[in-house]
């Protein structure tokens, strides 16, 4: 699913009207109908009055049309308008068709609408057409909504928030929505932490926008829904066997961090690797063999950390990093791996920290390596970002420069590709913010990279999607607060089954 800019979104509306031979009023009626259907499902028994705030443009026109539909469906509705001498034509059309039974008032700075705590308000002041901060009366309304603790439903975009870039004035008011209802496609702003307090829970409403325009639109931003055919797991051949599905090597663990190796190995096994060999510190042998009997185990000469690189000949993919530690000898192993590996690599955790501390090693990264940093690890590899949009720029630049796939972990995990494209993930929940969750993802990526049917980007995107889905399945069983990393391992099988072709 593509993510378009505000300008492209306006072009998409025009393309839809041309391709489908409909007027802008008819398209607006579709949008209002989709909004109303969402309201009927979300607030089927709303007894209080719904305040619809309407600006002077087409976002306000959507609000006026919605007010009419809600009124006709039996909801108590009142409308408040931003004063304007030049409303849009579609606004005027819907203002004229608003039933007489809907109270309408004009907003004023000295007479803002009275709102009881928890009042339900529709924000249809400004949508994607606004390119400047809220000021004057509009800013006062945004502040009033926040102070009143109103429940706010934003139409297409919370007023004052830009769709695809940072706020020009970070201190300017922005409407804080509990729900944001976007038409056709998500907005880039929805996916970034700095906007979470404004966007709330967001939903995409289908209004039949022109798919031909969307297919041709150029954008680096994409959103991957749960059942995306482009990242499905291929079915296994009837006569496949363990050597068919790849032999993975995992270099992981150090004293006090053998749990990371165990979790990562478990995810690799559950992720479908035909064979797994783990190279671990000598002192971790009993722990690993007891907890992961399905895996083979090589032990290092050092008891507490890894100091040797085994022969890479038998393996189809190598993962390194979970619980690894940052000893000098371990850094030398990482450097040797980067210089000699001819099979796909997956790099995480302390291996990333070693790269960040010794950036000369970045030049040794083989093309199509998959790196799985969280924000802190990514900052060590690059620089401190000014904001979340700048961090996305850094992600694209890094992936293109080093011809690698970068999995920037977090809510809506962003997968950066060597061609500059970025794919945001749709699955997962806050319960996954727990120790070991990243180690599980590393093992899953490793299993899918050992599967010779999958390329690096496909494997990374599928792993992220399945990892998040496993988290959602686990949270349904344990609750978010009770979720631990081993729960993710246990649910990888069902998650991958749901994503299999």
N, C-alpha and C positions, 0 to 999 in steps of 0.2 A: 504494500500500500504506500503510494507516494505521499510526501509531505510537501505542499506547495507554499510559495510566498504569498503575501497578501495581494501583490500585484497579479500573480498568476491566478489566484482565486477569483479576482474580478474578471479576468479574461475567461476563466472557466465558465462563469455565469453567462457571459456573452456568447461563448461557443455553444453552450447548452440551448440557449434560446434560438440561435440560428439553426442548429442541427435538428431540433425538435419542433421548430416552427411554433414557438410559444412566446407570449409576451412576458415582460418583466413582472407584471402584476400576477400572471399565472404562476411563474416560478416562485414568487413571494407567497402565494397561496399554498403551494406545495410545502414550503418551509414552515409556514404557520401550522399547517396540518400535522407535520411531523412533530413540531413542538407540542401541539395539543395532545397528540397520542402519547407522547412521553409523559406529559402531566397526568393524563388519565391513569397511567400505570404507576407513577411515582406517588401521586397524592390523590388516591381514589376517594378518600373520605374527608378531604380538606373542608373544615367548617368555617374557618376564618376568611376574612376578606383578602384577596390577592391584589397587591398593588403592582401595576405595570408601569414602569418608568420608560418613557419614550423620548429619544432624541429626534433631531430634525431630518435625519437621513433614512436610508433604507433599513438600517437596524431598527430604528423607531417604527418604520412601516411594518416590519415583522412583528413588533410588539403590539401594534394596534390590531393587526389581523389576529394575533393570538388572543388578545383580549376579547374580540368578537366571538371567536370559537369557544373560549372558556365560558363566556356569558351564556351562549346558546346551549352549552352542555350543563348549565345549572350552577356553575361556580359564581360566588360573589366576587365581582371584579370592579376595581376602580383604576383610572388612568391618570397619571401625572405627566405633563409635557414640559420639556425644556422650551423656553420661549424662543421663537425664531421668526424671521420675516421671510425666509426662503427655504421652506421645506421641500423635500424631493417630491417628484410627481407621484410616485407610488405611495409615499406617506400621505399625500393629499387624498388619493383614492381610498385608502383604508380609513382615513379619518372620516371621510364622508359616509362610509359604510358601517361605521361603529354604531351599534344600536343605541337608541335614546335612553335605554335603561342603565347604561354604563356611566357612572359619574366621571366627569373629566374636569381636571383643574390644571392650572398653569403653575409650574414650580416658581418659587421666589425665595431669595436668600433669607428673608425674615419670616417666612412661613413654610418651612419644610414639612413634609407630610408626617403626621403623628404616627408612630410605629410602636406597637407593643412588643416586648421581648419575644423573639421567635416568629414575628410576623413574616409572611411569605411574600417576597418581592421578586419581580422579574426585572432584570437589568437589560433594557433594550435602548440604552442611551447612545453608545457608539460601538461599532464593530471593527472590522479589519480596515476600514477606510480612515481611521484616525491615526495620524502620524506624529502627533505632538502630545505633550503631557496634558492631563486634565487641569483646567484652571477655572477660576471664578465660580459660578454657580454649580457647574458639573463637579468640580472638586469638592465643594461643600456637600453636595448630595452623597458622594462616595464616602466622605468622612461621617456623615449622618447615618448611613446604613451600618457602618462598622460600630459606631457608638451605640446604636439601637440593638445590636446583636440580632439583626434580622437574618432570616434564612434567604439566601439570594440564589436565584437561578439566572445565569448569564446567557444571553442569546449570542451564540457563535464565539464570543470572546469577552472576558470581563472588561468593562469600559476602562480605558486608560492603559491597558496592557498591549504591547506591540506583539504581533503574531510571530515575528521571525527575527527579532533583534533585541538587544538590551534597551532598557528604558533610557531615553535621553537625559532625564532628570530622575535619578533613583529616589529622590525624596518626595516626588510628586505623588498625590493620592492615586490609588488604583482601587476599583471596586473589588472587594474580597468575596468571591462567589463560593457557595457550598457545592454548586453544580454548574458545570459549563457544558452547553449543548452546541456542538460544532456541526456544520452542514457538510456532509459528503466525505470529508477527510479531516484527520487531526491537524492541529497546528504545532509547529516546532516548539512554541512557548510552553505547551502542555507538558513537555517531557523533561524539563530542566528544574533542578532543585530550587533555584532562586525564585521561581514563579509559583511554587506549590501553594503558598498561602493565599494566592489570588485565584487560582484555577479550581481548587477543590477536586471533586470527583467529576471526571469529564466523560462525555458520551458522544459518539458520532452518529448523526441521524442521516439516513439515506433519503435524498430528495431527487434521485434520478439524474444526477449531473452527467455530462457527456463523457463517456469512458474513452472515446477516441482522443479527445484533448488531453485527458489525464495520461494516456499511454504515450503520447508524443512529448509531453512536458519534460523539460530538462531540470533535474534537481538532484543534489547529492543526498537528500534526506529520504529515508524510507522507514516505515513502521511494519513490523512483522506480527500479524495476528496469529493466534494459536494454531489454526489449521491452514497453514500456508503451503501450498503444493510445491513451491520452489525449494523448500528446505525439508521435505519429507525424507524419512529413512527408507531406503530401498528394501524391499522384501528379501528374505534370505532364500537362496536356492535350495531346493529339496535335497540335493546331494552335497551340500556344503558341510564342512567339518572344521575342526579347530584351526587348522592351518589356513583355511579359506578366509577367516575373519581377522587375521593379522596377529602378529606377535609384538607386543608393546614392551618397552623398557622404561621403568620409572626410577629415577634417582631422587631419593627423598629421605628425610629424617635426620635427626641429630639428637644428642642427649636432651631429654626433656620434651622432645617434639616428635616422638615416634607416632603419636596419634595422628599427625598430619599425613604421614606415610600410609597408615592403615586406612584412613578415610579416602585418600586419593586412590589407593589400590582397590578398595571396595567399589568405588564409582567406576573405575576402569573395567572391572570385571562385570558389573551390572550394565555397563554401557555396551557390552557385546564383544569385547576383545576375545579372540579365540584363545590366546595365551598371554600371560603377563609374567614378566620377571621384574622383581624389584631389587635394585642395588641399594643397600642400606648400611649404616654403621654396624660394625661387628657386635656392639653391645645391644643392638635392637633385635637380634635374631629370634630370641624366644618370644618376644612380644609379637613380632610380625607373623611368624609361622603359626603361632597359636590362634591369632585373630583372622588371618587370611590364608587358610590352608589350600585354597584353590590356586594361589599364586606360587611361582617359584621364587627363590630368594638367593641372592648373591650377597656375601658380606664383605665389607671393606676391612683392610688391615687395621684401620683406626677404629677404636671402640666407640668414639663419641661423635664422629663426623665423617664425611666422605672425602677421601683423598685420592681415589683411583677411578679411572674410567674403564669400564669393561669393554671387551671386544664388541663392536656394534654390528657385526656381520649378521647375526640371526634375526635382527629386529626390523619391523616396518615403520616404527615411529618411536621417538624418545621424548619423555617428559622429564622435566627437572625443576625443582624448587620447593615443593611443600615441606615445611619443617627443616629445610636444608642447613640453615646456619650460614655464617659468612666468614668462615676460616680462610686463611690465605691458601691453604691446600685445596679447599673447595672451589675457590675462585680459579685456581689453575685447572681444575677439572672442567669447569664451565668453559674456560678459554679453549681447552683442548677439544671439547665437544663441538664448539662453534667452528673450529678450524677443520675438523675431520668428518663431521656428520654428512652423510649423503642421503639420509632419510628425513622425513618431516620431524620438526621439533616443536614442542610445547613448553613454554617458559613461564614460570609463575613465582610468586612469593620471594623467598630469599635469593633466588637466581636473578629476579628482576632488581632486587636491591643491590646485588653485586654489579649488575650492568649499570645501575645508576651511580654507584660509587666509582666505577671504572669505565667511564663512557667510551674509552678507546675500543672497548670490546663490541660496541654497537656496530662498528664497521664490519665485524665478522659475522653478523647475523645472516644466515642463509635466506635467500628469497622464500617467501611463503611460510616462514616461521609464524606460529601463533603465540602471541603474548597475552597474558590475562591479568593486567594490573587493576588494583583498585585506585581510587583517586590519589591517595598518598604515594603509592608506588609509581603512578604515571607522572606525578610532579617531579619525582626524583629522576626520571628518565628525560624530562623536558624542562619545564620551568613552571613557576607559580602562575596560574591563570588569573587574569583580571576579573573574569566572571565566567559563567557556565558557557556562554557563547564562544568566548575566547578559547576555552578548553576544547570545544569541538573543533575549532580551527587547528589547534595544536595536534589533536588526534588525527585529523586528515593529513596534516603535514608530515607527521611521524610515519604513518602507514605508507604514504607515498615515497618518502625519502628512503626508507629501509625495505620497501617492497614486501611488507609483512601484513599480517592480520592482527589487529589490536582489539582485544575485548576489554573495554573500559567498564568495569563492574559497578553496579549500583541499581537503583530503581530505573527501569527502562534501559538496562545495560545497552551501551552503544558499541556496535562492532564496526570498526574502521577497516576498510579494504584498501589494497594497494592502488586501486584506481581512483581513490578519493571519495568513494561512496560510503555512506554511514547508515547502518541498519539498527533501529531501536527495537528492543524486545518488549513484548506485551505481557509476558507471564512473570509470576513471582509475587512476593508479598514481604512486608517488613519483618515477619518472623524469621526470614532468611538472614537477617543481620546478626549472625551468631558465629562464634569461632568454629572454623573448619568448613564453612560453606564454600569458600573459595577453593579449598583443597579438593572438595568433591567435584567442582566444576573442572578443575585441571584434569582429574582422572577421566572424566567423561569426554572432554576434548581429545585426550590421548587415545581413548578407545576408538573414537570416530576418525582420528587421523591414521590409526593403524589399519582401518578399513579402506582398502585401496579404491573402493568405488566412489569415495567422497573427496572432493577438492578441499583446500584449506578454508575457504570462505564458507562453503556449504557446511563443512564439519563444525566450524565455530558457531555459526548461526543456529544450527540444529542443536548443538550442545547447550547453548544459552537458553533456547526455547524449552528444551526438555528439562533442564535444570530448574528453570522457573516453574514449569508445570509440576515437576516433582515436589517443589516447595508448596504449591497450591494444594496438591493432593495431601501432603503431609499436614498442612495447616488445618485442613478440613477434619483430620483425625485427631490432632493434638491441640489445636488452637495456635495462634501465632506466637504467643508468649512461651508456650511449652515446646516449641519446635527446636530440635537440635540437629546437628549436621548428619548424624547417622540416620535420622529419619529421611533425609534427602536420598541417601544411598538406597534405602529400602524401597523408595517409590520411583527410582529411575526406570525400572522395568515397565511398570504400567504407563509411565509418562512416554517412553519411547514407543510402546505399543500404540498409544493414541496418535502418534505422529508418523506411523509407518504407512507407506503407500498402500 
